[in-house]
Amino acid sequence: MTPRQGTLAPAPPGAALATRLAFLAAGFAMGAWAPLIPFAKLNLGASEGQLGLLLLCLGVGSLVAMPATGYISAQRGARGMILSGWIGLVVLLPALMLVDSALTLGVLLFGFGAALGTIDVAMNVHGATVERRAARPMMSGFHAMWSVGGITGAGAITLLLSLGLGAFGAACVAAGLAALALLPAAPRLLRAQTPEAAPAFVLPRGVVLLLAGLTAIVFLVEGAILDWGALLIVERALLGREQAGLGFLLFSVAMTVGRLAGDRLVARLGVFRTMLWGSLLVMAGLALAIAGPGLALSMAGYVAVGLGAANLVPVLLSAAGRQTRMPAGLAIAAVTTAGYGGILLGPALIGFVAQASSLAVAFIAVGALMLALLWNAGRVTRI
């Protein structure tokens, strides 16, 4: 057996804790940024269109950093890249609240996105290594910490702002909390092992290309709920605009719960049935969200989508870490980058489809894409 097939020595006990803290801190920083966006807009006096272009810098920064992180992680291990991305998030989050220039904010958002993309790829590479060494499912639990961090970060900033603390002060508190998590994690992160023979850049191929495409579809579903779910609720006259965010809230909580139980679920069901039932649950949930009679069934649809999608990306990333066609670092970078592409570009494509037909038709098309996960569940299982 090769090391990637399961003969790696067990990871030190603290490595799993360090991975969880990395996911938690990254999710916390991203969640903290969301309630601060209106203050960044106010500092600039920017229009919605200008702000949209500036926020695009964050996504571009992530997409640029991810392939480089995969290469460096393959050559030198993920530890240094996790720490670099972590420090970048801690430093840049408060800085985003100080600028009143569009150019400066764009540069800082690019850097913030690059830090986020760096830690995202590196902690997934690290998590895949810890999981392989443990010889049991762990990736869903790691991703659950991202979800918990996102909810906690958004909640903490909202609470601080409600108590009268200014945006910069709230951002400093959030950055300080994220930095505190770094202290116990840093010495427990795995040191670099033997470098993998990785080229500086390689297009994903074979099974990695498949995993990247499937991951993009799952992230597209998440992006559809994030960006269009509330509007779908309003169009169906289920709730007013002020309460329409309930759908995404239920989706987020369901996904977090699903991931917290995900490792045990994957261990019990296996990869094939996890993908099979998860995909079917997403499709059923989307159907309820689109056409479920009454508010309760429609909201149950958002819960079903969250539960169904919860463990699909962790399973796909675990497979990217196990495959042998490419170095694990580059494979996970490719799959993660494709996922970001899905969540960034997918909602825009949904908008075009909705304009040409209707939002319901666009959501039906998203549900149809989930058939690809059903069709390829067996192939992913054999990796």
N, C-alpha and C positions, 0 to 999 in steps of 0.2 A: 504493500500500500504506500502511496505517496503521502506526505504530510497533509495535503489538502483533503485527503480522503479520511482523515480522522486519527492519525497516529501522533499528532503533536502532543508534547508534554502538557499536563494540566496547567492552566494559568494560575498565578498566585491568587489567594482568596480575595485580596483587595482590588483585583483588576475589574471584576464585575461591578463593584461599588463605584470605582472611578468612571467606568463607562456610563453608569446610570446618572452620576452627577454631571457629566458632560452633556448628556441629552437634556437633563433637567435645566441646566444653566442656559443652554442654547434656546430651548423653548421659552424659558423665562424672559430672556432678552428680547426675543421676537414678540412675545405677548405684551411686554412692557412698551414696546415701540408703538403698537397699534393705537392705544388711547392718547399717545402724544402727537400723532399726526396732525390733528387740528391745530395744535399750538405751533408746530413748524409752519403750517400754512399761514397762521396769523402773523408770525414773525416776518414772513416774506410779503404778506399782502397779496398772495398768489391766487389766481383763479383756479377753478377745478381742473381745467385743461392743463394749465401749467404744472399744477401739482401732480397730475397723472404722469406727465412726461418726466418729472423729477423722480417719482417713485419707480419709474421704469429703470432708473439708474441702479436701484437696489437689485433688481432681478438680473440686470446685465452683469453687475459685479459678481453675483453668485455664479452665473454661468461661465464667466471668464476664469474664476478661481478653481472651479471644481476639477477640470482635467489636470491642471498643474498639481493640485493636491493629491490626486490619485497617483500621479507619477512619483512625486516625492515620498508619499507614503509607501509605495512599493520599494523604493530605493533605501529609505532611511527609517521606515517605521512611521506609525501614525501619531506617536506621542508628541513630537515637536509641532506637528501641524494642528493638533487639538489645542495645544497651549497657545500657539500663535493666533488661531481664530478666536479663542476664548478671551485673550487679552485685547484683541481688536474690538470685540463686542463691548467689553467693559469700558474701554477708553472712548469709543465713538458714540455710545448711547447718550451720555450727557452732552457731548460736543454738538450733537444734532439740535439741541435746544438753544444754542448760543448764536447761531448764524442768522444773518438777515440778508444774505446775498444768494441768489438763485444758483450761481455758478459754484459757490462754496458748498451749498447744501447738496448739489448734484455730486460733487466730488466726495463729500463725506458719505452720502448714501451709497455711492459706488464702493467705497471702502467698507462700509457696514455690511453691504451685501457680499463683498468678497470674504470678509471675516465669517459671515454666516455660512457661505458656501464651503469655506475651508473646514470649519469645525464639523459641518454636516457630513461631508465625505469622510473626513478623518475618523470621526467617532463611529461611523458605520463600518469602516475598515477595521477599526479596533474591536468593535462589537462582534463582527463576524469572526475575528480571530479568537476572541474569548469564547464564543459559542462553539466553534470547532473544537477547541481544547476541552471544553466541558462535555462535549458529545451529547448535548441535549438542547432543546429549543430555548433560546434566551432573547432573541431579537425583538419579539413583541413586547416583552417587559421593558427593554431599553426604549423603544418608541413610545411606550406608555408614559415614560418620564418626560418626553418632549411634550406630550399632550398635557400632562399635569403642570409642567412648567409654563406652557402657554396660557392656561386658564389662571394659574396663580399670578403670573406676571401682569396680565391684563387687570385682574382683580386688585392686585396690590397698588398699581398706579392709579386706578380709578378711586380706590379708598383714600390714597394720599392726596389726590387732587380734591376730593370731596371734603377733606379735612382742612383745606386751605393752603396746602403746600404748593409752591410754584412748580411749573413744569420742569425747570432745571433741577430744583431740589429733589423732586420725585424721581427724575432720571438718575440723579446721583445715588439716591437710596437704592434703586434697583440695580445699578451697576455695582454698588458695594456688596449687595447680597450675592450677586453672581460671582464677584471676586472671592467672597468667603468660601464658596463651594469649590473654588480652585485649590485652596490650601490642602484639604485632605485628599483631593483627587490626584494632584500632580505627582506625588511620589509613588502612587499606586498604578499609574499607567504603564503598560508594557513597554519595555525597552525594545529597540530595533533588533530584529533577528537578521538572518542572512538575507542580503538584498536579493530581490527578484530581478531577473533579467528583463527589464522593462524599457521599451523605447520611449522617447520623450512624448510621442503622440502616436496613437493607433486608433483607427476607426473600429468601433465595436463590430464584431463578426460572429457568425454562428449563433450559438445559444445566448450569447451576451446581447446580441442585437434583438433577439426575441424577448429576453427579460427586460430590456430597455423599453421596447414598445409596449409590453404589458404594463410596466410601471407607469408609463406616460398615460395610459388609459385610466388607471386607478386615480392618479393625481388629477386627471381631467374631471373625473366624477367629483372629487373633493372641491376643485375649483368651481364647478357648476353650482354646488350647494353654497359655497362661500359667496360667490359673486351674483348668482341669479336666483338662489333659493328664496330669498325674501320677496323678490319681485314676483315670483311664481305664486306665492301666497297672496300677495296683493291682487294680482290679476284674477285669481280665483275667488276674490272677495271673501276670503276666509278670516282675515284679520286686517286691521288698519296698518298704515305704514309704521306707526309707532311701535306696534307689537310684532311686526313681521319677522324680526330677528329671532323670534322664538324657535323657528325651524332650525336655524344654524346652531343655536345654543343646544337644542336637543341632540342634533347630529354630533356636536363636539363632545358632549357628555357621554353619549353612547359609544363613540369611538374610544374615548379614554377608558371606559369600563371594559370594552371588548379587548383592548390591549393589555390591561392589567391582568385579565384572565387568559390572555392569548398563549403564553408559553405552555400552560397546562393543557389548553385546548389543542394546540398543534401536536403536543406529545401524545395526546389521547387519540385524536382523529387522524393524524398524519397530514402530510402536505396536500395530497390529492383531495381528500374530503374537505380540508380547510378551504382550498381554493374553490371546490365545487359548491359547497354550501354558502361560502362567503359571496361568491358571484351571484348565485341565485337570490340570496337575501338582498343584495344591492339592487338587482333588477326588480324584485318585488317591491322594494321600498320606493324606487323611482316611480313605479306604476301607481302606488298609493299617493305619492306626492303630486303626481300629475292629475289623477282622476279619482282619488279616494273620496267616497261620499262623506261629507261632514268634516269638521275640524279635527276630531279625535283620530279618525283613520288617516287623515292626511299627515298629521303630526307623527303618528306611528310610522309612517313611511320614512320620515327623516331619521327616526330612531333606527329603523331597519337598515337604512343605507350606512349609518355610522357603525353599527354592529357588524354588518357584512364586510365593509371595507377595512375594518380595523386591522386585521392581520394579513391582508393581502400584500401590502408593500413589505412588511418585515419578512414574509416568506420568500418573496422575490429577491430581496437583498441577501438573505441567507444563501439562496441558490447562486447568486452572483459570487459570493465568497467561496463557494464549494467548487464551482466549475473549474476546468483546467485549460480552457482554450486561451485565456488571457491571464496575466497577473491579477491577483484579487483586487489590488488597489485600483488598477485601471478599470477593471470590470465594474466595481462598485461606483467609481466616479462616472462611468458612462451611464449606468442605470440611474444614478441619482440625478445627473444632468438631464436625462430624458424626462424624469419625473418633474423637475422644475420647468422644463419646456412645456409639459402638459398643463401644469397649473398656471403658467404665465400666458401661454398662447391659446390654450383651450377655451377659456371664457370668452375671448375675443371671437373665436370661430362660432361659439354658441350664439353670440350676438348677431353675427351675419346670417346664420340659419334662422334665428328668430325673426329677423327683419324680413327675410324672404318668405317665411311661412308663419310660424308662431313659436312662442316660447315652449309650449307643450311639445311640439314636433321636435324642437331642438333637444329637449330632455329625453324624448323617445329615442333619438339618434344616439345620445350618450348611453342609454341603457342597452341599445343594440351592440355597441362596442364591447360590452362586457362578455358577449358570446366568445370573443377571442380568448378570454381567460378560461372559460369552460372548455373550449376546444384544446387548449394547450396545457391543461392541468396535469395530464399524464406525463407529458414531456418534461415539465418542471420537476415533477416527482422523481424522475429518473436521473436527475443531475447529481 
